[in-house]
Amino acid sequence: MKKTVALSLVVVALVVVSIGYYEYTAYAQTPVQTTVVTGKITGIQSSGIPKGANGATTGATYFTISLNSTSFSYLMPCVTFPYYSGMSIKVADQLLSSGAHQYLPDLACKGSVSPFKALHLTQTSTSST
């Protein structure tokens, strides 16, 4: 009887702790402020692999983007795009409730919406590098 009660208490405690952890981690990823900044593409690494006789190419592209005092990387699942090294682009700099930053660049594969445009920002303030 005592073992059953103790086991039940342990199971309830584990459930409560796991729910609390989930809520905390979900909250930590919540944006509390979004600022539009101008970034610069400083590196492009592409892995194009021929796909077939029609000349189509498949692969991915890894971008390095520099902001005022930091840089970040962004992976796109395509190799055909109108971007080049040195190009300026808009970036949504989101401050998360955990204190970390999340960067969403205005880069997308042909026919796709960029993470920046998917935010539907109405904010017009910008800062540049």
C-alpha positions as CSV (number, residue, x, y, z in Angstrom):
1,M,0.0,0.0,0.0
2,K,2.8,2.5,1.0
3,K,4.7,1.6,-2.2
4,T,1.7,2.2,-4.4
5,V,1.1,5.7,-2.8
6,A,4.8,6.5,-3.1
7,L,4.9,5.4,-6.7
8,S,1.7,7.5,-7.4
9,L,3.3,10.6,-5.8
10,V,6.5,10.1,-7.9
11,V,4.4,9.8,-11.1
12,V,2.4,12.9,-10.3
13,A,5.5,14.8,-9.4
14,L,7.2,13.8,-12.7
15,V,4.1,14.9,-14.7
16,V,3.9,18.3,-12.9
17,V,7.6,18.9,-13.4
18,S,7.5,18.0,-17.1
19,I,4.5,20.3,-17.7
20,G,6.3,23.1,-15.9
21,Y,9.4,22.6,-18.0
22,Y,7.4,22.6,-21.2
23,E,5.6,25.8,-20.2
24,Y,8.9,27.4,-19.3
25,T,10.7,26.5,-22.5
26,A,7.7,27.5,-24.6
27,Y,7.7,30.9,-22.8
28,A,11.4,31.3,-23.2
29,Q,11.0,31.2,-27.0
30,T,8.3,33.9,-27.1
31,P,9.3,37.1,-28.9
32,V,9.0,40.2,-26.7
33,Q,10.4,42.8,-29.2
34,T,11.0,42.8,-32.9
35,T,13.4,45.3,-34.6
36,V,14.0,45.6,-38.3
37,V,17.7,45.9,-39.1
38,T,19.7,45.8,-42.3
39,G,22.1,43.0,-42.7
40,K,24.7,42.2,-45.2
41,I,25.3,38.8,-46.8
42,T,29.0,38.0,-46.1
43,G,29.1,34.4,-47.3
44,I,27.3,31.9,-49.5
45,Q,28.1,28.2,-49.7
46,S,25.9,26.2,-52.1
47,S,25.8,22.5,-52.8
48,G,24.2,22.0,-56.2
49,I,23.6,18.5,-57.4
50,P,22.2,17.9,-60.9
51,K,18.8,16.3,-60.6
52,G,18.0,15.1,-64.1
53,A,18.1,15.5,-67.9
54,N,16.0,18.7,-67.7
55,G,18.8,20.7,-66.2
56,A,17.1,21.1,-62.8
57,T,19.4,21.3,-59.8
58,T,18.7,20.3,-56.2
59,G,20.6,21.1,-53.1
60,A,20.9,23.7,-50.3
61,T,22.6,27.0,-49.7
62,Y,24.2,28.2,-46.5
63,F,24.2,32.0,-46.0
64,T,26.3,34.0,-43.5
65,I,24.7,37.3,-42.6
66,S,26.4,40.1,-40.7
67,L,24.5,42.6,-38.5
68,N,25.8,45.5,-36.5
69,S,27.8,43.5,-33.9
70,T,27.0,39.9,-34.7
71,S,26.5,37.5,-37.5
72,F,24.3,34.4,-38.0
73,S,23.8,31.6,-40.5
74,Y,20.7,30.7,-42.4
75,L,20.1,27.5,-44.5
76,M,17.9,27.6,-47.6
77,P,16.7,24.4,-49.3
78,C,17.5,25.6,-52.8
79,V,20.4,26.6,-55.0
80,T,18.8,29.0,-57.4
81,F,18.2,32.5,-56.0
82,P,18.9,36.2,-56.8
83,Y,21.3,36.8,-53.9
84,Y,25.0,37.6,-53.8
85,S,27.8,38.2,-51.3
86,G,27.8,41.9,-50.2
87,M,24.1,42.3,-50.8
88,S,22.1,44.2,-48.1
89,I,18.9,42.5,-46.8
90,K,16.3,43.2,-44.2
91,V,16.4,41.1,-41.1
92,A,13.9,40.9,-38.2
93,D,15.8,40.8,-35.0
94,Q,13.5,39.3,-32.4
95,L,14.4,39.5,-28.7
96,L,13.1,36.4,-27.0
97,S,11.8,36.4,-23.4
98,S,14.8,34.2,-22.5
99,G,17.1,37.1,-23.5
100,A,18.4,35.3,-26.7
101,H,17.9,36.8,-30.2
102,Q,16.3,35.1,-33.2
103,Y,17.1,36.4,-36.6
104,L,14.6,36.1,-39.6
105,P,16.1,37.2,-42.9
106,D,14.3,38.3,-46.0
107,L,15.7,35.4,-48.0
108,A,13.6,32.8,-49.7
109,C,13.7,30.2,-52.5
110,K,12.0,31.1,-55.7
111,G,8.2,30.9,-55.2
112,S,8.5,30.9,-51.4
113,V,7.8,33.5,-48.7
114,S,10.8,34.5,-46.6
115,P,10.6,34.2,-42.8
116,F,10.9,38.0,-42.6
117,K,7.8,38.6,-44.8
118,A,5.9,35.8,-43.1
119,L,5.9,38.0,-39.9
120,H,3.7,40.7,-41.6
121,L,5.6,43.5,-39.8
122,T,4.0,46.9,-39.8
123,Q,7.1,48.4,-38.1
124,T,9.1,50.8,-40.2
125,S,12.0,51.7,-37.9
126,T,15.3,50.3,-39.2
127,S,18.9,50.5,-38.4
128,S,21.8,49.6,-40.6
129,T,25.2,47.9,-40.3
